[in-house]
Amino acid sequence: MQQQHRKQSLRTALPAVLMAAVFAAAPAHADKGQAATPAATPGAAPAGKAAPAKLDRADRKALEDLAESNLAEIAAARLALEKSQNAQVRAYAQRMIDEHTKAHAEVRALAQTKGVELPAEPNLTHKAKSKMLEALSGDIFDRTYIKQSGRRDHRATHEKLKSNMDKLKDPEVTALVTKMRPIVEQHLLAADEMIAKTARSATGTAGTPGNDTSTATGKEPTPMKK
């Protein structure tokens, strides 16, 4: 009788034990479920941040053109500081390094927010120009540097920025291009002024004081009529 009572008690207690075990295991499973997080997709935007909107082709090209111009001007100016002994040329080159480095930092910052990958070095055309400059020295180097990097390259960049203004759609890119255009124009005007000053200096050396141009032209001056 006592043995039968013990068996009946076990039958009654077993469901309760099983139920307690189920409830005890449930929080552990819940914690594991909360801890598990889906793996991040490579290239996806960070949680809470939207992926940058894709720029229009003209806006992307404007950033790339600015970057290439900055890199080319900085590289040419560094070469000028290495090779030139002319104080004015060296001052111009240092200005190009300072101002194009600052401009490039702004271009890179905006490009990063827009998801645009910029060139890391000058393009092949500018590399070829740099090779040509490396082979020059003295006054020839100075004149070529100012005419090429100072005048031609800045003029080309200014024309690109000017012609592309109507095609730009992104307001931040438009604002940056609008800000950079006067800087490029100032660099161009400074180069033109140096070239003109050099030309005036050369003309003054070739001629003689007064209106006598016999040395410059190789002809005797025409006598004035009485």
C-alpha positions as a Python dict, from the first residue, in 0.01 Angstrom:
ca = {
    (1, 'M'): (0, 0, 0),
    (2, 'Q'): (280, 236, 90),
    (3, 'Q'): (466, 152, -233),
    (4, 'Q'): (152, 221, -438),
    (5, 'H'): (113, 560, -267),
    (6, 'R'): (478, 647, -349),
    (7, 'K'): (422, 566, -720),
    (8, 'Q'): (111, 783, -728),
    (9, 'S'): (304, 1074, -573),
    (10, 'L'): (577, 1043, -840),
    (11, 'R'): (314, 1049, -1115),
    (12, 'T'): (169, 1368, -968),
    (13, 'A'): (504, 1543, -918),
    (14, 'L'): (657, 1457, -1259),
    (15, 'P'): (447, 1699, -1470),
    (16, 'A'): (522, 1980, -1227),
    (17, 'V'): (899, 1913, -1249),
    (18, 'L'): (890, 1906, -1627),
    (19, 'M'): (693, 2230, -1639),
    (20, 'A'): (942, 2401, -1408),
    (21, 'A'): (1230, 2287, -1629),
    (22, 'V'): (1061, 2434, -1938),
    (23, 'F'): (1010, 2773, -1772),
    (24, 'A'): (1365, 2774, -1639),
    (25, 'A'): (1510, 2716, -1987),
    (26, 'A'): (1290, 2975, -2160),
    (27, 'P'): (1480, 3293, -2051),
    (28, 'A'): (1810, 3144, -2164),
    (29, 'H'): (1669, 3084, -2511),
    (30, 'A'): (1518, 3432, -2514),
    (31, 'D'): (1852, 3590, -2422),
    (32, 'K'): (2026, 3401, -2697),
    (33, 'G'): (1765, 3522, -2944),
    (34, 'Q'): (1813, 3884, -2843),
    (35, 'A'): (2192, 3862, -2855),
    (36, 'A'): (2197, 3726, -3209),
    (37, 'T'): (2220, 4000, -3473),
    (38, 'P'): (2224, 3962, -3847),
    (39, 'A'): (2567, 3994, -4009),
    (40, 'A'): (2636, 4333, -4167),
    (41, 'T'): (2625, 4339, -4544),
    (42, 'P'): (2960, 4452, -4691),
    (43, 'G'): (2935, 4803, -4836),
    (44, 'A'): (2605, 4877, -4664),
    (45, 'A'): (2551, 5209, -4488),
    (46, 'P'): (2598, 5206, -4107),
    (47, 'A'): (2287, 5148, -3897),
    (48, 'G'): (2086, 5467, -3861),
    (49, 'K'): (2255, 5633, -4161),
    (50, 'A'): (2114, 5648, -4510),
    (51, 'A'): (2339, 5566, -4803),
    (52, 'P'): (2452, 5880, -4993),
    (53, 'A'): (2234, 5965, -5290),
    (54, 'K'): (2400, 5894, -5622),
    (55, 'L'): (2524, 6212, -5787),
    (56, 'D'): (2438, 6314, -6137),
    (57, 'R'): (2720, 6258, -6389),
    (58, 'A'): (2790, 6633, -6427),
    (59, 'D'): (2819, 6682, -6050),
    (60, 'R'): (3050, 6383, -6015),
    (61, 'K'): (3264, 6504, -6308),
    (62, 'A'): (3294, 6850, -6153),
    (63, 'L'): (3439, 6701, -5834),
    (64, 'E'): (3677, 6482, -6033),
    (65, 'D'): (3794, 6779, -6246),
    (66, 'L'): (3862, 6986, -5936),
    (67, 'A'): (4056, 6702, -5777),
    (68, 'E'): (4270, 6646, -6088),
    (69, 'S'): (4342, 7018, -6116),
    (70, 'N'): (4444, 7041, -5750),
    (71, 'L'): (4672, 6739, -5770),
    (72, 'A'): (4839, 6861, -6091),
    (73, 'E'): (4898, 7213, -5961),
    (74, 'I'): (5042, 7087, -5632),
    (75, 'A'): (5278, 6846, -5810),
    (76, 'A'): (5399, 7112, -6057),
    (77, 'A'): (5445, 7368, -5779),
    (78, 'R'): (5655, 7128, -5574),
    (79, 'L'): (5875, 7075, -5877),
    (80, 'A'): (5907, 7453, -5917),
    (81, 'L'): (6024, 7487, -5557),
    (82, 'E'): (6290, 7225, -5626),
    (83, 'K'): (6420, 7367, -5955),
    (84, 'S'): (6354, 7741, -5967),
    (85, 'Q'): (6585, 8008, -5825),
    (86, 'N'): (6349, 8292, -5919),
    (87, 'A'): (6191, 8449, -5610),
    (88, 'Q'): (5867, 8540, -5787),
    (89, 'V'): (5825, 8194, -5937),
    (90, 'R'): (5894, 8031, -5602),
    (91, 'A'): (5642, 8260, -5430),
    (92, 'Y'): (5380, 8172, -5690),
    (93, 'A'): (5457, 7801, -5653),
    (94, 'Q'): (5422, 7816, -5274),
    (95, 'R'): (5089, 7993, -5313),
    (96, 'M'): (4970, 7717, -5544),
    (97, 'I'): (5068, 7451, -5291),
    (98, 'D'): (4896, 7629, -5004),
    (99, 'E'): (4573, 7720, -5179),
    (100, 'H'): (4528, 7406, -5388),
    (101, 'T'): (4597, 7187, -5085),
    (102, 'K'): (4325, 7369, -4894),
    (103, 'A'): (4088, 7347, -5190),
    (104, 'H'): (4158, 6977, -5235),
    (105, 'A'): (4070, 6909, -4872),
    (106, 'E'): (3728, 7068, -4930),
    (107, 'V'): (3674, 6871, -5250),
    (108, 'R'): (3768, 6544, -5078),
    (109, 'A'): (3538, 6613, -4783),
    (110, 'L'): (3238, 6676, -5008),
    (111, 'A'): (3320, 6381, -5233),
    (112, 'Q'): (3329, 6151, -4931),
    (113, 'T'): (2982, 6256, -4819),
    (114, 'K'): (2853, 6206, -5174),
    (115, 'G'): (3014, 5863, -5221),
    (116, 'V'): (3242, 5979, -5504),
    (117, 'E'): (3586, 5820, -5539),
    (118, 'L'): (3840, 6081, -5649),
    (119, 'P'): (4170, 6024, -5835),
    (120, 'A'): (4467, 5981, -5604),
    (121, 'E'): (4728, 6127, -5843),
    (122, 'P'): (4750, 6350, -6152),
    (123, 'N'): (4625, 6201, -6479),
    (124, 'L'): (4851, 6085, -6762),
    (125, 'T'): (4840, 6420, -6942),
    (126, 'H'): (4964, 6609, -6638),
    (127, 'K'): (5225, 6342, -6568),
    (128, 'A'): (5363, 6390, -6920),
    (129, 'K'): (5378, 6768, -6867),
    (130, 'S'): (5559, 6713, -6539),
    (131, 'K'): (5817, 6491, -6712),
    (132, 'M'): (5877, 6763, -6967),
    (133, 'L'): (5924, 7023, -6692),
    (134, 'E'): (6172, 6800, -6512),
    (135, 'A'): (6401, 6812, -6815),
    (136, 'L'): (6416, 7195, -6809),
    (137, 'S'): (6614, 7432, -6590),
    (138, 'G'): (6688, 7798, -6532),
    (139, 'D'): (6484, 8070, -6701),
    (140, 'I'): (6338, 7824, -6952),
    (141, 'F'): (6193, 7619, -6668),
    (142, 'D'): (6052, 7931, -6500),
    (143, 'R'): (5882, 8058, -6817),
    (144, 'T'): (5747, 7716, -6909),
    (145, 'Y'): (5612, 7650, -6561),
    (146, 'I'): (5427, 7982, -6544),
    (147, 'K'): (5289, 7952, -6898),
    (148, 'Q'): (5191, 7587, -6865),
    (149, 'S'): (5077, 7535, -6506),
    (150, 'G'): (5006, 7896, -6427),
    (151, 'R'): (4823, 8004, -6741),
    (152, 'R'): (4714, 7709, -6959),
    (153, 'D'): (4611, 7465, -6685),
    (154, 'H'): (4427, 7726, -6480),
    (155, 'R'): (4255, 7857, -6791),
    (156, 'A'): (4143, 7504, -6885),
    (157, 'T'): (4012, 7441, -6534),
    (158, 'H'): (3832, 7776, -6525),
    (159, 'E'): (3666, 7706, -6861),
    (160, 'K'): (3553, 7361, -6743),
    (161, 'L'): (3400, 7498, -6426),
    (162, 'K'): (3232, 7782, -6614),
    (163, 'S'): (3087, 7563, -6890),
    (164, 'N'): (2961, 7298, -6647),
    (165, 'M'): (2781, 7535, -6409),
    (166, 'D'): (2447, 7507, -6592),
    (167, 'K'): (2466, 7125, -6583),
    (168, 'L'): (2512, 7093, -6207),
    (169, 'K'): (2215, 6971, -6003),
    (170, 'D'): (2346, 6906, -5653),
    (171, 'P'): (2332, 7229, -5447),
    (172, 'E'): (2643, 7146, -5242),
    (173, 'V'): (2851, 7070, -5551),
    (174, 'T'): (2720, 7389, -5713),
    (175, 'A'): (2818, 7590, -5406),
    (176, 'L'): (3169, 7442, -5403),
    (177, 'V'): (3226, 7508, -5773),
    (178, 'T'): (3096, 7863, -5729),
    (179, 'K'): (3346, 7910, -5446),
    (180, 'M'): (3641, 7763, -5640),
    (181, 'R'): (3597, 7952, -5967),
    (182, 'P'): (3722, 8291, -5836),
    (183, 'I'): (4024, 8120, -5676),
    (184, 'V'): (4119, 7957, -6006),
    (185, 'E'): (4065, 8289, -6183),
    (186, 'Q'): (4295, 8467, -5936),
    (187, 'H'): (4568, 8210, -6001),
    (188, 'L'): (4525, 8262, -6375),
    (189, 'L'): (4543, 8640, -6346),
    (190, 'A'): (4855, 8618, -6128),
    (191, 'A'): (5023, 8400, -6391),
    (192, 'D'): (4921, 8638, -6671),
    (193, 'E'): (5065, 8930, -6475),
    (194, 'M'): (5398, 8751, -6429),
    (195, 'I'): (5414, 8665, -6800),
    (196, 'A'): (5335, 9024, -6899),
    (197, 'K'): (5594, 9160, -6657),
    (198, 'T'): (5857, 8926, -6801),
    (199, 'A'): (5767, 9039, -7153),
    (200, 'R'): (5792, 9409, -7057),
    (201, 'S'): (6128, 9344, -6893),
    (202, 'A'): (6257, 9169, -7206),
    (203, 'T'): (6137, 9456, -7427),
    (204, 'G'): (6301, 9716, -7206),
    (205, 'T'): (6631, 9530, -7220),
    (206, 'A'): (6623, 9501, -7599),
    (207, 'G'): (6538, 9865, -7660),
    (208, 'T'): (6719, 10187, -7564),
    (209, 'P'): (6596, 10485, -7370),
    (210, 'G'): (6397, 10738, -7566),
    (211, 'N'): (6245, 10675, -7907),
    (212, 'D'): (6562, 10534, -8063),
    (213, 'T'): (6476, 10180, -8174),
    (214, 'S'): (6777, 10118, -8394),
    (215, 'T'): (6917, 9856, -8157),
    (216, 'A'): (6586, 9670, -8138),
    (217, 'T'): (6497, 9682, -8509),
    (218, 'G'): (6839, 9683, -8671),
    (219, 'K'): (6750, 9994, -8873),
    (220, 'E'): (6860, 10353, -8851),
    (221, 'P'): (6594, 10584, -8709),
    (222, 'T'): (6415, 10795, -8971),
    (223, 'P'): (6533, 11158, -8950),
    (224, 'M'): (6265, 11405, -8853),
    (225, 'K'): (6162, 11652, -9127),
    (226, 'K'): (6236, 12019, -9071),
}
